[in-house]
Amino acid sequence: MEETALVERKPFTATGDAGETSTAKGRTAKDSAVVNALGAIDELVSFLGLARTKLSETPEVESAVAHVQRTLFRYAAVVHSMRGSEITEDDVRWLEQKAVEFDRDLPQLRRFILPGGGEGGAALHVARAVCRRAERYVVALNREKGVCQHCIPYINRLSSLLFVLARYVNIKEGRSEELV
């Protein structure tokens, strides 16, 4: 019986040590507009994952956030101009409908609120801030290369939905909003 050599597996490639990364379109500078946009979207998906771990008392919000996470994977592929499903007007409309649906149960705001509340609400506020950063990078990428027609409206509506969801979770958990 022939022995096969064991190859040590490493969880890194070191191919990015010169400041470039591999994408579906080849090697790209790590500080390029597309990598900045994709990185912020990745951060957003991760923060949404963290938020989901804090939403056991509001399964309706957890479900909406899970839907958004899945859509953001498609969104990242579209932003990168890979072949695949587009972000559509229906995707934007879904965000709008969810924002209106959850906002119905909230008191009207006439002043700013400090982000915070419970763990779930605070995590959603952080996700909203990361979403705004992703939006800035997508807008910059749009100026440089162009993005799909509904990419900017989608990320803009998403930050609005995340704000509403943070408030909704905090209200459902009995957390008061600190007005400024």
C-alpha positions in Angstrom: 0.0 0.0 0.0 1.3 3.4 -1.0 1.6 6.1 1.6 0.4 9.6 0.6 2.2 12.6 1.9 0.1 14.8 4.2 -0.1 18.4 3.0 -0.4 21.0 5.7 -3.4 23.0 5.1 -3.1 26.8 5.9 -6.1 29.1 6.4 -4.3 31.9 4.5 -2.7 32.4 1.1 -0.4 35.4 1.7 -1.2 36.5 -1.9 -2.6 39.8 -0.6 0.6 40.8 1.1 1.4 43.3 -1.7 -1.9 45.1 -1.3 -4.0 43.3 -3.9 -6.8 40.8 -3.5 -8.4 38.3 -5.8 -11.9 38.9 -7.0 -14.1 37.3 -9.6 -12.7 39.7 -12.1 -9.0 39.1 -11.3 -6.5 40.9 -9.0 -7.6 44.3 -7.6 -6.1 46.8 -5.3 -7.4 46.3 -1.7 -8.3 50.0 -1.5 -10.1 50.2 -4.9 -13.7 51.5 -5.0 -15.1 48.0 -5.6 -13.2 46.4 -2.8 -14.2 49.2 -0.4 -17.9 48.7 -1.4 -17.7 44.9 -1.1 -15.9 45.2 2.2 -18.5 47.5 3.7 -21.3 45.2 2.4 -19.5 42.2 4.1 -19.3 44.2 7.3 -23.0 44.9 7.1 -23.9 41.3 6.5 -21.7 40.3 9.5 -23.3 43.0 11.8 -26.7 41.8 10.7 -25.7 38.3 11.7 -24.7 39.6 15.2 -28.0 41.4 15.5 -29.9 38.2 14.6 -28.3 36.6 17.7 -30.0 39.3 19.8 -33.5 39.1 18.3 -35.0 36.1 20.0 -37.8 38.2 21.5 -38.8 39.6 18.1 -38.8 36.7 15.6 -40.6 38.8 13.0 -37.5 41.2 13.0 -35.1 38.2 12.9 -36.8 36.8 9.9 -36.7 40.2 8.1 -33.0 40.6 8.9 -32.3 37.1 7.6 -34.0 37.9 4.3 -31.9 41.1 4.0 -28.7 39.1 4.7 -29.5 36.7 1.8 -30.3 39.6 -0.5 -27.1 41.3 0.4 -25.1 38.4 -0.9 -26.9 38.8 -4.3 -26.3 42.6 -3.9 -22.6 42.2 -3.5 -22.4 40.0 -6.6 -24.3 42.6 -8.6 -22.2 45.5 -7.3 -19.2 43.5 -8.4 -20.8 43.1 -11.8 -20.8 39.4 -11.7 -23.4 37.6 -13.7 -26.4 36.8 -11.7 -29.7 38.2 -10.5 -30.1 41.9 -10.5 -31.3 44.0 -7.6 -34.8 44.9 -8.7 -37.5 47.4 -8.0 -39.3 44.6 -6.1 -36.3 44.3 -3.8 -36.5 48.0 -3.0 -40.3 47.8 -2.6 -39.9 44.9 -0.1 -37.7 47.2 2.1 -40.2 50.0 1.8 -43.2 47.7 2.7 -41.3 46.3 5.7 -40.3 49.8 6.9 -43.9 51.0 6.8 -45.2 47.7 8.4 -42.8 48.0 11.4 -43.1 51.8 11.7 -46.9 51.6 12.3 -46.3 50.4 15.8 -43.8 53.2 16.7 -44.4 56.6 18.2 -43.7 59.4 15.7 -40.3 61.0 16.1 -39.9 64.8 16.2 -36.3 64.8 17.5 -33.2 62.7 17.1 -32.6 59.7 19.3 -29.4 58.3 20.7 -28.6 54.9 19.2 -28.8 52.2 21.9 -31.5 50.5 23.9 -31.2 46.8 24.3 -28.6 44.5 22.6 -30.7 43.8 19.6 -31.7 47.4 19.0 -28.2 48.6 19.5 -26.8 46.0 17.1 -29.3 47.1 14.5 -28.3 50.8 15.0 -24.6 49.7 14.4 -25.7 47.8 11.3 -27.6 51.0 10.1 -24.4 53.0 10.5 -22.4 50.4 8.6 -25.1 50.4 5.9 -24.7 54.2 5.5 -20.9 53.6 5.0 -21.6 50.9 2.4 -24.0 53.3 0.7 -21.2 56.0 0.4 -18.9 53.4 -1.1 -21.5 52.2 -3.6 -22.2 55.8 -4.6 -18.4 56.3 -5.2 -18.3 53.1 -7.2 -21.3 54.3 -9.2 -19.4 57.4 -10.1 -16.4 55.4 -11.2 -17.9 52.4 -12.9 -21.7 52.5 -12.6 -23.8 50.1 -10.6 -27.2 48.6 -11.3 -30.2 50.9 -11.5 -31.7 49.8 -8.1 -28.4 49.4 -6.2 -28.3 52.9 -4.6 -32.1 53.0 -3.8 -31.8 49.5 -2.2 -29.0 50.4 0.2 -30.6 53.8 0.9 -34.0 52.1 1.9 -32.1 49.4 3.8 -30.6 52.0 6.2 -34.1 53.4 6.8 -35.5 49.9 7.5 -32.7 49.2 9.9 -33.4 52.4 11.8 -37.1 51.5 12.0 -36.2 47.9 13.1 -33.9 49.2 15.9 -36.6 51.4 17.2 -39.2 48.6 16.9 -37.0 46.1 18.8 -36.3 48.6 21.6 -40.0 49.5 21.9 -41.1 45.8 22.0 -38.5 45.2 24.7 -39.8 48.1 26.8 -36.7 50.2 26.2 -37.3 53.9 26.2 -35.7 56.1 23.5 -33.3 58.7 24.6 -34.2 61.9 22.8 -31.6 64.6 22.0 
